[in-house]
Amino acid sequence: MRVAWPDLTVFQVPMVVAGVSVLAIIVGLAQFVAPIIGPAMIIGVVTSPLFLVVPLDLQVIGVLVLLVCSRLLLLVGAPSLITYAHFGLLLLMLAGLMLRQVILRVPPAPIPARIYRLMAILAIVICTSAAINGWYAFRPILSWLTWIEPFVLFAVVYSLSAPARKRIRLVLVGLAVLQIPFALSQFAQHGGGDDVKGTLIAQGAGHHILGAIGIIGGLILILDRPSHSALQLWRVGLLGMLFSLGLLSDAKQVYGALAIAALPFVLPMARTRPTMVITGALLIVGLAFVGPLLDPSFATTFNRKDVERNLTNKFSYVPYIVNHLGPVSTVIGDGPGIGASRIAQLTLPAYGHVPTFLVGSAPAPLADHLQQADMKRLKGRTGSSTDSPLNSVISLFTDLGIVGCVVYFALATAVWRALANYPPFARTIGQTLLLMALILGLVFTWLEEPVYTVYLATTLATLAPSAAVAVNARRLTPYRLPAAHQVAHAHPYHS
């Protein structure tokens, strides 16, 4: 049964007034407790109306470039807070979207509208959990931004016109190709392994994310098959280099998650695209032989005993976590940034020097206990994310409880339903990548890695077919394509 959502237009003006009032109070208080964020918020409030005239595709490109390349600025002395600047752009984008709806009367399409509603519900869940368990600095805000950022980018890009999505797709490929010279240079200096991070310098999971970006960028190239035969050779060469980035950076879990995620689609693909299935199988076999030559640890990927041991270690902490939470926290969590999430880990000394005005000075007890227990188990040895007690499902559950998990996976379901309307080949690739992300979220805190989740979500949205009703990013007005044009451009990919 379809739920009829109430008409909220009568509340728009009061909501804007209330929102501006609350924002003014927050900005005023921020001047005293956050000497850097306070002025930044003032600049954001003043400049947010300008985002009404900045095309949405350019805003998305700005977030992508800042996420993938901002760490290069650390090499020239930029402050570490530059790695959080993408959240600022995201907030400005959200402010612009609200102003579009209130002032310009540009309504979102059904699927983006559903995503925005669920994002609002998640904000209520986070505020409720913080009110019950304690509000520490900017942890609730950072938690909300971390979880909803990929869905915002998906909803925005999904609503854009086909030319705007194509421009973003070219940038996605360009950012993936940009990783190649950096990765090769790092491989030449340090050899294969964790030091090969591409542009994601000084990021703990940068080497894994590099492998994921290479795979996703390569799949975009496969979908966007060039018509000119001279470009085919260049494309084959780029595909080989992009898919091998994970070999250089020891991204075993990325290849493993992709192989598992692709299993449900093997039989349908074998009937429609046998060549691609054979190529994928040969790639997996090649990884089994070539991977250990570049990095001996690759051999553990196919070792059953190692896999079983890692899984046992990973889930051995679950009983303790359940007992720690208790009945109330099982429902609503320990609080945003207080459980075992990535935001909670920011409060620990071992994670790095994160400013206290961002996360507060009180460490997250559960995250601290899990870290200490894991360090005691390792006894000075180098650990692996595959046997770490941390993963994004545990993060959601410990921070926001069952309610938070339900809302988040409702967001993922909305994306899955959108992918179901894609052309066959794009749908298969999109749903495989989404399943891969969920599998990786069980392995480690992948769903809290903004570079990965935003790059993936934006890719999935750019693969959408030309919609009957789309929002033109440059004119800011909805338009309807003629029926003949819809039929002619319904399947822009080779499927």
C-alpha positions as CSV (number, residue, x, y, z in Angstrom):
1,M,0.0,0.0,0.0
2,R,1.4,3.4,-1.0
3,V,1.7,5.9,1.8
4,A,0.3,9.4,1.1
5,W,2.7,11.9,2.4
6,P,1.1,15.1,3.8
7,D,1.5,18.4,2.0
8,L,4.1,20.4,3.9
9,T,4.1,23.5,1.8
10,V,2.1,25.4,4.5
11,F,5.0,24.9,6.9
12,Q,7.8,26.1,4.5
13,V,8.0,29.8,5.6
14,P,7.8,28.9,9.4
15,M,10.4,26.2,8.8
16,V,12.8,28.6,7.0
17,V,12.4,31.2,9.8
18,A,13.0,28.6,12.5
19,G,16.0,27.2,10.6
20,V,17.6,30.6,10.1
21,S,17.0,31.4,13.8
22,V,18.6,28.1,15.0
23,L,21.5,28.6,12.5
24,A,22.1,32.1,13.8
25,I,22.3,30.8,17.4
26,I,24.8,28.1,16.3
27,V,26.9,30.5,14.4
28,G,27.0,32.9,17.3
29,L,28.0,30.2,19.8
30,A,30.6,28.8,17.3
31,Q,32.6,32.0,17.5
32,F,33.5,31.1,21.1
33,V,34.0,27.4,20.9
34,A,35.2,26.9,17.3
35,P,37.6,29.7,16.3
36,I,38.0,28.2,12.7
37,I,34.5,26.8,12.1
38,G,32.8,29.9,13.4
39,P,34.0,32.3,10.7
40,A,33.6,29.5,8.1
41,M,29.9,29.2,9.1
42,I,29.4,33.0,8.7
43,I,31.0,32.8,5.2
44,G,28.7,29.8,4.4
45,V,25.6,31.6,5.6
46,V,26.4,34.7,3.5
47,T,27.4,32.7,0.4
48,S,24.7,30.0,0.4
49,P,22.3,32.1,-1.7
50,L,25.0,32.2,-4.4
51,F,24.6,28.5,-4.8
52,L,21.3,29.1,-6.4
53,V,23.1,30.3,-9.5
54,V,26.0,27.9,-9.5
55,P,25.0,24.8,-11.6
56,L,24.5,21.7,-9.6
57,D,26.8,19.6,-11.7
58,L,29.6,22.1,-10.9
59,Q,28.8,21.8,-7.2
60,V,29.0,18.0,-7.4
61,I,32.3,18.2,-9.3
62,G,33.7,20.5,-6.6
63,V,32.8,18.0,-3.9
64,L,34.4,15.2,-5.9
65,V,37.6,17.0,-6.7
66,L,38.0,18.2,-3.1
67,L,37.4,14.7,-1.7
68,V,39.9,13.0,-4.0
69,C,42.6,15.7,-4.3
70,S,42.4,17.7,-1.0
71,R,45.1,15.6,0.6
72,L,47.6,16.8,-1.9
73,L,47.3,20.2,-0.3
74,L,48.7,18.8,2.9
75,L,52.0,18.5,1.1
76,V,52.2,22.3,0.7
77,G,51.3,23.1,4.2
78,A,47.5,23.2,4.2
79,P,45.8,22.6,7.6
80,S,44.5,19.1,8.3
81,L,41.0,20.5,8.5
82,I,41.1,20.7,4.7
83,T,40.1,17.1,4.7
84,Y,36.8,18.0,6.2
85,A,36.1,20.9,3.8
86,H,33.9,18.7,1.6
87,F,31.3,18.7,4.4
88,G,31.2,22.5,4.1
89,L,30.4,22.2,0.4
90,L,27.8,19.6,1.1
91,L,26.0,21.8,3.6
92,L,26.1,24.7,1.1
93,M,24.6,22.3,-1.5
94,L,21.9,21.3,0.9
95,A,21.1,24.9,1.7
96,G,20.9,25.7,-2.1
97,L,18.6,22.7,-2.6
98,M,16.2,24.0,0.2
99,L,16.2,27.5,-1.3
100,R,15.5,26.1,-4.8
101,Q,12.4,24.3,-3.4
102,V,11.2,27.2,-1.3
103,I,12.0,30.2,-3.5
104,L,12.2,28.7,-7.0
105,R,9.6,26.0,-6.5
106,V,11.8,23.3,-8.0
107,P,10.5,20.0,-6.6
108,P,12.7,16.9,-6.5
109,A,11.8,13.8,-8.5
110,P,10.1,11.0,-6.6
111,I,13.2,8.9,-5.8
112,P,15.4,11.9,-4.6
113,A,12.4,13.1,-2.6
114,R,12.2,9.7,-0.8
115,I,15.9,9.9,-0.1
116,Y,15.6,13.5,1.3
117,R,12.8,12.4,3.6
118,L,14.8,9.5,4.9
119,M,17.8,11.8,5.5
120,A,15.6,14.0,7.6
121,I,14.4,11.0,9.6
122,L,18.0,10.0,10.1
123,A,18.7,13.5,11.5
124,I,15.9,13.1,13.9
125,V,17.2,9.7,15.0
126,I,20.7,11.2,15.5
127,C,19.4,14.1,17.5
128,T,17.3,11.8,19.7
129,S,20.2,9.5,20.4
130,A,22.4,12.5,21.2
131,A,19.7,14.0,23.5
132,I,19.5,10.7,25.4
133,N,23.2,9.8,25.5
134,G,24.9,13.2,25.5
135,W,25.8,15.8,22.8
136,Y,29.5,16.1,22.3
137,A,30.8,19.0,20.3
138,F,30.2,18.4,16.5
139,R,30.0,14.6,16.7
140,P,26.2,14.4,15.9
141,I,26.6,16.8,12.9
142,L,29.7,14.9,11.6
143,S,27.9,11.6,12.1
144,W,24.9,12.8,10.1
145,L,27.0,14.2,7.3
146,T,29.2,11.1,7.1
147,W,26.2,8.8,6.7
148,I,24.1,11.0,4.4
149,E,26.7,12.5,2.1
150,P,26.7,9.7,-0.6
151,F,22.9,9.7,-0.7
152,V,22.8,13.5,-1.1
153,L,25.2,13.2,-4.1
154,F,23.2,10.3,-5.5
155,A,19.9,12.2,-5.3
156,V,21.3,15.4,-6.7
157,V,23.1,13.7,-9.7
158,Y,20.1,11.5,-10.4
159,S,17.9,14.6,-10.8
160,L,20.3,16.2,-13.3
161,S,19.9,16.3,-17.1
162,A,21.7,13.7,-19.2
163,P,24.4,16.2,-20.4
164,A,25.2,17.3,-16.8
165,R,25.5,13.6,-15.7
166,K,27.8,13.0,-18.6
167,R,30.1,15.9,-17.6
168,I,30.3,14.4,-14.1
169,R,31.0,11.0,-15.4
170,L,34.0,12.4,-17.4
171,V,35.3,13.9,-14.2
172,L,34.9,10.6,-12.4
173,V,37.0,8.9,-15.1
174,G,39.5,11.7,-15.0
175,L,39.9,11.4,-11.2
176,A,40.4,7.6,-11.6
177,V,43.0,8.0,-14.4
178,L,44.8,10.7,-12.2
179,Q,45.6,8.0,-9.7
180,I,47.7,6.1,-12.2
181,P,50.9,8.3,-12.3
182,F,50.8,8.8,-8.5
183,A,50.3,5.1,-7.8
184,L,53.1,4.1,-10.2
185,S,55.5,6.7,-8.7
186,Q,54.7,5.4,-5.2
187,F,55.1,1.8,-6.3
188,A,58.5,2.6,-7.8
189,Q,59.6,4.2,-4.5
190,H,58.1,1.9,-1.9
191,G,57.1,-1.3,-3.7
192,G,53.5,-2.7,-3.6
193,G,51.4,-2.4,-0.4
194,D,49.9,0.2,1.9
195,D,52.2,3.0,0.7
196,V,50.6,3.1,-2.7
197,K,47.7,5.5,-2.1
198,G,47.4,7.6,-5.3
199,T,46.3,11.1,-4.4
200,L,44.9,9.8,-1.0
201,I,48.2,10.6,0.7
202,A,48.3,10.1,4.5
203,Q,44.9,8.4,4.6
204,G,44.8,5.2,6.6
205,A,42.6,3.3,4.1
206,G,43.9,5.2,1.1
207,H,45.5,2.2,-0.5
208,H,42.2,0.2,-0.4
209,I,40.1,3.1,-1.6
210,L,42.6,3.5,-4.5
211,G,41.8,0.0,-5.6
212,A,38.1,0.6,-5.4
213,I,38.4,3.9,-7.4
214,G,40.4,2.0,-10.1
215,I,37.7,-0.7,-10.4
216,I,34.8,1.8,-10.5
217,G,36.5,4.0,-13.0
218,G,37.3,1.0,-15.2
219,L,33.6,-0.1,-15.1
220,I,32.6,3.4,-16.2
221,L,34.9,3.1,-19.2
222,I,33.3,-0.3,-20.1
223,L,29.8,1.3,-20.0
224,D,30.9,4.3,-22.0
225,R,32.2,2.5,-25.0
226,P,33.6,4.9,-27.6
227,S,32.3,4.9,-31.1
228,H,35.7,5.6,-32.7
229,S,37.8,2.5,-33.2
230,A,41.0,4.3,-32.6
231,L,40.0,5.0,-29.0
232,Q,39.4,1.3,-28.3
233,L,43.1,0.6,-27.9
234,W,43.6,3.5,-25.5
235,R,40.5,2.3,-23.5
236,V,41.9,-1.2,-23.2
237,G,45.2,0.1,-22.0
238,L,43.5,2.4,-19.4
239,L,41.3,-0.5,-18.3
240,G,44.3,-2.7,-17.6
241,M,46.0,0.0,-15.5
242,L,42.9,1.0,-13.6
243,F,42.0,-2.6,-12.7
244,S,45.6,-3.2,-11.6
245,L,45.7,-0.3,-9.1
246,G,44.4,-2.6,-6.4
247,L,47.3,-5.1,-7.2
248,L,49.8,-2.3,-6.6
249,S,48.1,-1.1,-3.4
250,D,47.3,-4.5,-1.8
251,A,43.5,-4.0,-2.1
252,K,42.7,-7.7,-1.7
253,Q,39.3,-7.1,0.0
254,V,38.1,-5.0,-2.9
255,Y,38.6,-7.7,-5.4
256,G,37.1,-10.3,-3.1
257,A,34.0,-8.2,-2.3
258,L,33.5,-7.5,-6.0
259,A,33.8,-11.2,-6.9
260,I,31.2,-12.1,-4.2
261,A,28.9,-9.3,-5.2
262,A,29.0,-10.4,-8.9
263,L,27.9,-14.0,-8.1
264,P,24.1,-13.4,-8.3
265,F,24.6,-11.8,-11.7
266,V,26.9,-14.4,-13.3
267,L,24.2,-16.6,-14.9
268,P,22.2,-13.8,-16.4
269,M,25.4,-12.1,-17.7
270,A,26.6,-15.4,-19.1
271,R,23.6,-15.5,-21.4
272,T,23.8,-11.9,-22.5
273,R,27.5,-11.0,-22.2
274,P,29.5,-14.2,-22.1
275,T,32.7,-12.4,-23.1
276,M,32.6,-10.2,-20.1
277,V,32.0,-13.1,-17.7
278,I,34.9,-15.0,-19.2
279,T,37.1,-11.9,-18.9
280,G,36.1,-11.5,-15.3
281,A,36.8,-15.2,-14.5
282,L,40.3,-14.8,-16.2
283,L,40.9,-11.7,-14.1
284,I,40.2,-13.5,-10.9
285,V,42.4,-16.4,-11.9
286,G,45.1,-13.9,-12.8
287,L,44.9,-12.2,-9.4
288,A,45.4,-15.6,-7.8
289,F,48.7,-16.0,-9.6
290,V,50.0,-12.5,-10.2
291,G,48.9,-10.9,-6.9
292,P,51.3,-13.0,-4.7
293,L,54.2,-12.1,-7.0
294,L,53.6,-8.4,-6.3
295,D,52.7,-8.8,-2.6
296,P,53.0,-12.1,-0.7
297,S,50.0,-11.2,1.4
298,F,47.8,-11.6,-1.6
299,A,48.1,-15.4,-1.1
300,T,46.0,-15.1,2.1
301,T,43.0,-14.1,0.0
302,F,42.5,-17.6,-1.3
303,N,43.6,-19.4,1.9
304,R,40.5,-20.9,3.6
305,K,42.1,-21.2,7.0
306,D,43.2,-17.5,7.0
307,V,39.7,-16.4,5.9
308,E,38.0,-18.5,8.7
309,R,40.5,-17.1,11.3
310,N,39.9,-13.5,10.2
311,L,36.1,-14.0,10.3
312,T,36.3,-15.6,13.8
313,N,38.4,-12.7,15.1
314,K,36.1,-10.1,13.5
315,F,32.9,-11.3,15.1
316,S,34.4,-12.5,18.4
317,Y,33.6,-9.0,19.9
318,V,29.9,-9.1,19.0
319,P,28.7,-10.6,22.3
320,Y,30.6,-8.0,24.3
321,I,29.2,-5.2,22.2
322,V,25.6,-6.5,22.6
323,N,26.1,-6.8,26.4
324,H,27.7,-3.3,26.6
325,L,24.8,-1.6,24.9
326,G,21.9,-2.9,27.0
327,P,18.2,-2.6,26.1
328,V,17.8,1.1,25.5
329,S,21.1,1.6,23.5
330,T,20.2,-1.5,21.4
331,V,17.3,0.5,20.1
332,I,18.7,4.0,19.8
333,G,22.5,3.4,20.2
334,D,25.2,4.7,22.6
335,G,24.9,8.1,20.8
336,P,26.4,9.6,17.6
337,G,30.2,9.4,17.9
338,I,30.0,7.6,21.2
339,G,29.8,4.0,20.0
340,A,32.4,2.4,17.7
341,S,32.0,4.4,14.6
342,R,34.7,6.3,12.6
343,I,33.6,9.5,14.4
344,A,34.0,7.8,17.7
345,Q,37.5,6.7,16.7
346,L,38.4,10.3,16.1
347,T,38.3,10.8,19.8
348,L,41.1,8.3,20.5
349,P,44.7,9.5,20.8
350,A,45.9,6.7,18.5
351,Y,43.8,7.9,15.6
352,G,45.6,11.2,15.2
353,H,45.5,14.9,16.3
354,V,41.9,15.8,15.7
355,P,40.9,19.3,17.1
356,T,38.9,18.9,20.3
357,F,36.4,21.6,19.2
358,L,35.3,19.1,16.5
359,V,34.8,16.0,18.6
360,G,35.2,17.1,22.2
361,S,37.8,15.9,24.7
362,A,35.9,12.8,26.1
363,P,37.0,9.6,24.4
364,A,34.3,7.1,23.2
365,P,34.5,4.3,25.8
366,L,33.4,1.4,23.5
367,A,35.7,2.4,20.7
368,D,38.6,2.8,23.2
369,H,37.9,-0.7,24.6
370,L,37.7,-2.4,21.2
371,Q,41.0,-0.7,20.2
372,Q,42.8,-1.7,23.3
373,A,41.5,-5.3,23.1
374,D,42.6,-5.5,19.5
375,M,46.0,-4.1,20.2
376,K,46.4,-6.7,23.1
377,R,45.4,-9.5,20.7
378,L,47.9,-8.4,18.0
379,K,50.8,-8.0,20.6
380,G,52.7,-5.5,18.5
381,R,52.0,-7.2,15.1
382,T,50.5,-5.3,12.2
383,G,46.8,-6.0,12.1
384,S,44.5,-6.2,9.1
385,S,41.1,-4.6,8.6
386,T,39.7,-8.0,7.6
387,D,40.1,-9.3,11.2
388,S,39.5,-6.0,13.0
389,P,36.4,-5.8,15.3
390,L,35.4,-2.6,13.5
391,N,33.0,-2.4,10.5
392,S,30.3,-0.1,9.4
393,V,27.4,-2.3,10.5
394,I,28.9,-2.3,14.0
395,S,29.4,1.5,13.7
396,L,25.7,2.1,12.9
397,F,24.4,-0.3,15.5
398,T,26.6,1.0,18.4
399,D,26.0,4.7,17.6
400,L,22.4,4.7,16.5
401,G,21.0,1.3,17.4
402,I,18.5,-0.8,15.5
403,V,16.5,2.3,14.5
404,G,19.5,3.9,12.8
405,C,20.3,0.7,11.0
406,V,16.7,0.5,9.7
407,V,16.8,4.1,8.4
408,Y,20.2,3.7,6.7
409,F,19.3,0.5,5.0
410,A,16.0,2.1,3.9
411,L,18.2,4.7,2.1
412,A,20.2,1.9,0.5
413,T,17.0,0.3,-0.6
414,A,15.8,3.5,-2.2
415,V,19.1,3.5,-4.3
416,W,18.6,-0.2,-5.2
417,R,15.1,0.5,-6.4
418,A,16.4,3.4,-8.5
419,L,19.0,1.0,-10.0
420,A,16.3,-1.4,-10.9
421,N,15.0,1.0,-13.5
422,Y,18.3,1.3,-15.3
423,P,19.0,-0.4,-18.7
424,P,20.0,-4.1,-18.2
425,F,23.8,-3.7,-18.4
426,A,24.0,-0.5,-16.3
427,R,21.6,-2.1,-13.8
428,T,23.8,-5.1,-13.4
429,I,26.9,-3.1,-12.9
430,G,25.2,-0.7,-10.5
431,Q,23.6,-3.3,-8.4
432,T,26.9,-5.3,-8.3
433,L,28.8,-2.2,-7.1
434,L,26.1,-1.5,-4.4
435,L,26.3,-5.0,-3.1
436,M,30.1,-4.7,-3.1
437,A,29.8,-1.6,-0.9
438,L,27.5,-3.4,1.6
439,I,29.9,-6.4,1.7
440,L,32.9,-4.0,2.3
441,G,30.8,-2.4,5.0
442,L,30.8,-5.7,6.8
443,V,34.6,-6.0,6.4
444,F,35.6,-2.6,7.7
445,T,34.4,0.9,8.1
446,W,34.1,1.4,4.3
447,L,30.6,3.0,4.5
448,E,32.2,5.8,6.5
449,E,34.9,6.5,4.0
450,P,33.6,9.7,2.2
451,V,36.0,9.4,-0.7
452,Y,34.8,5.9,-1.5
453,T,31.1,6.3,-0.8
454,V,30.7,9.6,-2.6
455,Y,32.7,8.4,-5.6
456,L,30.5,5.3,-5.8
457,A,27.2,7.0,-5.2
458,T,28.0,9.7,-7.9
459,T,28.9,6.9,-10.3
460,L,25.7,5.0,-9.7
461,A,23.6,8.2,-10.3
462,T,25.5,9.1,-13.5
463,L,24.6,5.8,-15.0
464,A,20.9,6.5,-14.8
465,P,18.9,6.5,-18.1
466,S,17.5,9.8,-19.5
467,A,14.5,10.5,-17.4
468,A,11.1,11.7,-18.7
469,V,11.3,14.5,-16.2
470,A,14.6,15.9,-15.2
471,V,15.9,19.1,-13.6
472,N,18.2,21.0,-15.8
473,A,21.2,22.0,-13.7
474,R,21.8,25.3,-15.6
475,R,18.3,26.6,-16.1
476,L,17.0,25.4,-12.7
477,T,13.6,24.6,-14.2
478,P,12.0,21.2,-14.7
479,Y,11.3,20.2,-18.3
480,R,9.7,17.2,-20.0
481,L,11.3,15.5,-22.9
482,P,9.2,14.9,-26.0
483,A,7.9,11.3,-26.3
484,A,10.0,10.6,-29.4
485,H,13.2,11.8,-27.6
486,Q,12.4,9.7,-24.6
487,V,12.2,6.5,-26.8
488,A,15.3,7.4,-28.7
489,H,17.4,8.1,-25.6
490,A,15.9,5.7,-23.1
491,H,19.0,3.4,-23.2
492,P,22.1,5.5,-23.7
493,Y,24.5,2.6,-22.9
494,H,25.4,-0.4,-24.9
495,S,23.3,-3.0,-23.3
